Amino acid sequence: MIFTVFSCAETTTSENVAVLLNQSGSEWFRYGEMEMWKPNQADIDIVENIIPKIIEDNKTEYDVKEIYQNIDDYYFQLVPYLDKKNRKIIYVNSLCKSFVENPIPNLDTKEQKTEIEWKSHLFDVDDGYNCFWQVQIDIEKETYFDFSVNGI
């Protein structure tokens, strides 16, 4: 499993949800350089209310069954941006509880990390199966698209 960390401004909204701002311009953000916006609590509520629907809609897929059964064991990084049509989109990056609560050693220094900085750093993980999944939510339409679960 390979993962990349990106530094971002943060706003924590609850114990398992963090809004990562100032992502625009990062060469690693998969949707390119987009204008960022700051969601209010109503926008975040839309995200928190639609996530169970996303999992419910996809629970029959093999890699989603375990997510459905353990949805409360995920942490959510929210990256709000305006798309090319100026729609308010929130990219949701989901990290499983075991990843966040069981840090891995720093690959450069071999020191054991004491905490995953998920509230301030966007994680882009290759593989990792259903420990990591992503989706985009159109805030105005209250719909989702590009739901994907990482591979093995």
HUBEL-V129936 format. One record per helix or strand of 2 or more residues. SS is the DSSP state (h for helix, s for strand). FROM is the first residue (numbers start at 1). TO is the last residue. If there is no record, write none. Layout:
BEGIN
ss:SS from:FROM to:TO
ss:SS from:FROM to:TO
END
This chain:
BEGIN
ss:s from:2 to:7
ss:s from:9 to:14
ss:s from:17 to:21
ss:s from:35 to:36
ss:h from:41 to:58
ss:h from:62 to:69
ss:h from:71 to:73
ss:s from:74 to:82
ss:s from:88 to:96
ss:h from:97 to:101
ss:s from:121 to:126
ss:h from:129 to:131
ss:s from:132 to:138
ss:s from:143 to:149
END
